[in-house]
Amino acid sequence: MPSPAPAAPGSIASPARERLTGLLCAVGVVLVWTGFLLASRLSATQPFTPWDVAALRYSGAFLVGLALVAAFGWPRIPPLRVLGLMAGAAFGFPLASYAGFTFAPTAHGAVFMTGLLPFVTAGLATLFFGEGWDRQKVVSLAVVGIGIGLLAADTFGSHPGAWRGDVLFLLGCCSWASFTLLIRRWRVQAVAATTALALYPVFLYLPVWWLFLPSRLAEAPLGAVAFQMVYHGLFAVVVAGFLFTRAVNALGAARTTTVTALTPALAALAAWPLLGEPLGWVGLLGVLLVSAGMVLGVARRPS
């Protein structure tokens, strides 16, 4: 009997290459989300209402979405699925964050929206899809949780009235966790999801903003308007949306959100010199623990 043919090299390298691609995409999300948190907090100190920032986000994203359509065509996603994705990623997450930053500082948004994301995602995945927890997953999330707790303890005491923002941030976290599980469940391709989230929300939001929501956009300097429109419309929607969807499809929801748990640590460090929001030694220890927990989570064997 002839011996079996050896496996093609690509069949062995492909999973590793896919894993590396997903990891790089998740790290890219961390960087963009860190900028998102800082830009959102900055907008609260500028002459914008939260609804103005959202309007700039959707308008900028729409212009980029038209370019994506020209390059890749219209996204082929069933309408009800588009609505489900938009509810979490296009409306729940950003609107809660913009409103939350009017009450709470950067570290609060980082902890509640991105720091808690792996826990909320894992909990929802267990509740709705029956996903299990192995020992390394429990340990990695425990280490991340301790780090997030230390980061929170170091930064929350000086902002006693920020609980209103914290509630909004938690709502935003749940919204993004739902989006994460939906793209994993439906296996939505990154380009299709990104194009849909860039194109469609503007038609639902802008009429409501124009007719009913308070605005200070006319008072804002042109440079601030351009910055918020480009960052939130291009980077926060299109770049982060594509990278996150690609990472979830490559790594799964649990690993991707474990990597993005680095965001609060990086955002808290960056907010210190950029926004004058200091971090003590307890917070720095929290940063180290979050980083260690992320490494443990990513090093888990594929399930």
C-alpha positions as MATLAB code, in Angstrom:
seq = 'MPSPAPAAPGSIASPARERLTGLLCAVGVVLVWTGFLLASRLSATQPFTPWDVAALRYSGAFLVGLALVAAFGWPRIPPLRVLGLMAGAAFGFPLASYAGFTFAPTAHGAVFMTGLLPFVTAGLATLFFGEGWDRQKVVSLAVVGIGIGLLAADTFGSHPGAWRGDVLFLLGCCSWASFTLLIRRWRVQAVAATTALALYPVFLYLPVWWLFLPSRLAEAPLGAVAFQMVYHGLFAVVVAGFLFTRAVNALGAARTTTVTALTPALAALAAWPLLGEPLGWVGLLGVLLVSAGMVLGVARRPS';
ca = [
       0.000    0.000    0.000;
       1.462    3.391   -0.916;
       2.244    5.717    1.945;
      -0.005    8.743    2.325;
       1.107   11.932    0.663;
       2.633   14.505    2.987;
       0.473   17.396    3.977;
       0.839   20.524    1.934;
       2.961   23.150    3.631;
       0.163   25.707    3.448;
      -2.215   23.452    5.381;
       0.117   23.562    8.402;
       1.201   27.184    8.165;
      -2.244   28.582    7.447;
      -3.714   28.313   10.989;
      -0.586   29.900   12.474;
      -0.655   32.666    9.894;
      -4.341   33.277   10.580;
      -3.678   33.443   14.306;
      -0.857   35.950   13.790;
      -3.060   38.050   11.514;
      -5.799   38.094   14.129;
      -3.353   39.037   16.873;
      -1.945   41.935   14.844;
      -5.461   43.139   14.063;
      -6.412   42.993   17.760;
      -3.326   45.022   18.703;
      -4.322   47.550   16.041;
      -7.750   47.792   17.667;
      -6.100   48.533   21.023;
      -4.216   51.462   19.506;
      -7.259   52.892   17.716;
      -9.526   52.428   20.749;
      -6.979   54.177   22.965;
      -7.131   57.144   20.617;
     -10.928   56.888   20.575;
     -11.109   57.165   24.356;
      -8.753   60.141   24.412;
     -10.521   61.897   21.524;
     -13.921   61.301   23.130;
     -12.770   62.701   26.456;
     -11.197   65.674   24.635;
     -14.495   66.383   22.872;
     -16.164   66.808   26.269;
     -13.866   69.794   26.905;
     -14.601   71.339   23.504;
     -17.773   73.160   22.356;
     -19.584   69.989   21.289;
     -22.555   68.138   22.679;
     -22.195   64.332   22.680;
     -24.756   64.298   19.870;
     -22.535   66.580   17.763;
     -19.619   64.179   18.044;
     -21.869   61.326   16.971;
     -23.065   63.357   13.979;
     -19.442   63.971   12.957;
     -18.717   60.267   13.399;
     -21.537   59.124   11.137;
     -20.914   61.818    8.516;
     -17.198   61.050    8.269;
     -17.818   57.308    8.186;
     -20.381   57.723    5.417;
     -17.841   59.432    3.153;
     -15.364   56.599    3.727;
     -18.163   54.071    3.222;
     -18.822   55.446   -0.258;
     -15.175   54.823   -1.109;
     -15.486   51.250    0.209;
     -18.535   50.667   -1.980;
     -16.617   51.927   -4.997;
     -13.781   49.522   -4.208;
     -15.632   46.413   -2.969;
     -19.313   46.859   -3.809;
     -22.349   47.021   -1.536;
     -22.248   44.798    1.558;
     -24.298   41.637    1.151;
     -25.715   41.281    4.645;
     -29.415   40.581    5.308;
     -31.247   43.711    6.551;
     -32.138   42.297    9.969;
     -28.521   41.362   10.565;
     -27.414   44.851    9.553;
     -29.808   46.288   12.137;
     -28.450   43.940   14.797;
     -24.859   44.934   14.064;
     -25.738   48.637   14.011;
     -27.607   48.450   17.315;
     -24.454   47.329   19.105;
     -21.530   48.866   17.247;
     -22.991   51.919   15.503;
     -25.384   53.238   18.156;
     -25.129   51.574   21.579;
     -21.351   51.719   21.978;
     -20.507   55.207   20.624;
     -23.561   57.084   21.920;
     -23.084   55.683   25.417;
     -19.406   56.595   25.355;
     -19.863   60.166   24.111;
     -22.536   60.835   26.711;
     -20.533   59.097   29.434;
     -17.455   61.251   28.951;
     -19.442   64.338   29.902;
     -19.602   62.896   33.440;
     -16.478   60.749   33.866;
     -12.771   60.824   32.923;
     -10.827   58.690   30.475;
      -9.864   55.953   32.930;
     -13.513   55.321   33.831;
     -14.504   54.854   30.194;
     -11.477   52.657   29.593;
     -12.239   50.395   32.560;
     -15.970   50.022   32.025;
     -16.097   49.856   28.220;
     -12.947   47.995   27.221;
     -11.622   46.580   30.503;
     -14.847   44.739   31.303;
     -15.399   43.698   27.691;
     -13.765   40.225   27.933;
     -15.864   39.381   30.996;
     -19.155   40.556   29.506;
     -18.380   38.822   26.208;
     -17.420   35.569   27.919;
     -20.534   35.704   30.087;
     -22.854   36.285   27.137;
     -21.117   33.569   25.123;
     -21.686   31.099   27.943;
     -25.277   32.203   28.449;
     -26.396   32.130   24.818;
     -23.953   29.791   23.054;
     -22.848   27.442   25.822;
     -19.133   28.203   25.442;
     -17.003   26.595   28.160;
     -14.292   27.979   30.409;
     -10.971   26.134   30.667;
      -8.494   26.708   33.488;
      -6.197   29.038   31.567;
      -9.108   31.194   30.449;
     -10.255   31.537   34.064;
      -6.735   32.409   35.236;
      -6.134   34.960   32.468;
      -9.453   36.712   33.107;
      -8.811   36.658   36.849;
      -5.438   38.381   36.370;
      -7.016   40.931   34.019;
      -9.812   41.485   36.534;
      -7.396   42.177   39.389;
      -5.483   44.606   37.197;
      -8.663   46.402   36.159;
      -9.681   46.583   39.819;
      -6.374   48.183   40.803;
      -6.618   50.635   37.920;
     -10.145   51.532   39.011;
      -9.124   51.927   42.658;
      -6.341   54.299   41.655;
      -8.467   56.578   39.495;
     -12.089   56.455   40.677;
     -11.791   58.122   44.089;
     -11.097   61.611   42.724;
     -14.306   61.661   40.642;
     -17.146   60.912   43.101;
     -19.928   62.145   40.795;
     -18.880   60.062   37.814;
     -21.268   57.164   38.452;
     -23.652   58.464   35.765;
     -20.929   58.141   33.173;
     -19.988   54.712   34.527;
     -23.535   53.433   33.981;
     -23.441   54.690   30.401;
     -20.030   53.112   29.840;
     -21.337   49.765   31.087;
     -24.213   50.031   28.611;
     -21.686   50.703   25.853;
     -19.655   47.669   26.917;
     -22.711   45.398   26.724;
     -23.543   46.827   23.301;
     -20.105   46.045   21.903;
     -20.052   42.592   23.484;
     -23.331   41.823   21.699;
     -21.840   43.016   18.416;
     -18.781   40.815   19.021;
     -20.852   37.681   19.455;
     -23.065   38.477   16.468;
     -20.182   38.820   14.027;
     -18.735   35.590   15.402;
     -22.089   33.800   15.203;
     -22.935   35.036   11.700;
     -19.321   34.900   10.408;
     -19.698   38.357    8.877;
     -16.739   39.258    6.692;
     -14.675   42.233    7.847;
     -15.107   44.363    4.710;
     -18.865   43.765    4.563;
     -19.403   44.613    8.237;
     -17.193   47.693    8.033;
     -18.947   49.002    4.928;
     -22.415   48.480    6.404;
     -21.501   50.213    9.666;
     -19.972   53.117    7.754;
     -22.842   53.616    5.291;
     -26.206   53.099    6.931;
     -26.245   54.737   10.408;
     -26.072   58.270    8.999;
     -29.539   57.917    7.460;
     -31.099   57.009   10.808;
     -29.182   59.396   13.025;
     -28.719   62.714   11.201;
     -32.439   63.532   10.819;
     -32.999   62.918   14.550;
     -29.952   65.004   15.470;
     -30.923   67.857   13.148;
     -34.530   68.054   14.308;
     -34.485   67.145   17.988;
     -31.058   67.008   19.660;
     -29.133   69.937   21.209;
     -26.103   71.134   19.264;
     -23.149   73.481   19.745;
     -21.442   72.527   16.518;
     -21.546   76.095   15.170;
     -19.393   77.234   18.119;
     -16.605   74.699   17.528;
     -13.361   75.665   15.742;
     -12.931   74.191   12.283;
      -9.808   72.305   13.337;
     -11.642   70.571   16.196;
     -14.527   69.656   13.883;
     -12.145   68.216   11.289;
     -10.178   66.227   13.878;
     -13.231   64.668   15.530;
     -14.815   63.898   12.146;
     -11.694   62.214   10.771;
     -10.784   60.292   13.917;
     -14.245   59.036   14.779;
     -15.464   58.605   11.213;
     -12.360   57.033    9.692;
     -10.367   55.445   12.488;
     -12.996   54.577   15.124;
     -15.569   53.277   12.630;
     -13.735   52.031    9.562;
     -10.238   51.100   10.728;
     -11.217   49.744   14.144;
     -14.348   48.089   12.754;
     -12.412   46.227   10.087;
      -9.575   45.199   12.418;
     -11.920   44.043   15.184;
     -14.118   41.987   12.874;
     -11.054   40.419   11.263;
      -9.580   39.616   14.673;
     -12.783   37.972   15.934;
     -13.011   35.830   12.807;
      -9.377   34.761   13.238;
      -9.017   34.440   17.021;
     -12.558   34.148   18.327;
     -14.427   36.522   20.590;
     -12.713   35.501   23.849;
      -9.118   35.966   22.695;
      -9.844   39.163   20.816;
     -11.494   40.833   23.792;
      -8.686   39.610   26.066;
      -6.186   41.453   23.860;
      -8.334   44.578   23.773;
      -8.370   44.540   27.586;
      -4.998   46.269   27.206;
      -6.861   49.402   26.107;
      -7.662   50.803   29.581;
      -4.055   50.402   30.665;
      -2.733   52.170   27.590;
      -5.444   54.843   27.720;
      -4.796   55.569   31.391;
      -1.070   55.901   30.720;
      -1.664   58.215   27.749;
      -4.252   60.341   29.584;
      -1.668   61.192   32.227;
       0.522   63.484   30.074;
      -2.047   64.341   27.391;
      -5.121   65.178   29.478;
      -3.616   65.790   32.911;
      -5.284   62.753   34.505;
      -2.519   61.250   36.717;
      -1.918   57.603   37.563;
      -0.436   56.381   40.866;
       1.643   53.310   41.668;
      -1.476   51.200   42.286;
      -2.707   52.053   38.810;
       0.688   51.265   37.309;
       0.590   47.840   38.989;
      -2.868   47.379   37.486;
      -1.435   48.167   34.055;
       1.182   45.423   34.496;
      -1.399   42.859   35.636;
      -3.745   43.616   32.734;
      -0.818   43.108   30.363;
       0.110   39.809   32.006;
      -3.485   38.581   31.865;
      -3.664   39.461   28.179;
      -0.535   37.408   27.463;
      -2.002   34.424   29.340;
      -5.253   34.695   27.413;
      -3.588   34.910   24.001;
      -1.258   32.005   24.818;
      -4.195   29.654   25.357;
      -4.356   26.756   22.959;
      -7.045   27.080   20.288;
     -10.309   25.530   21.470;
];
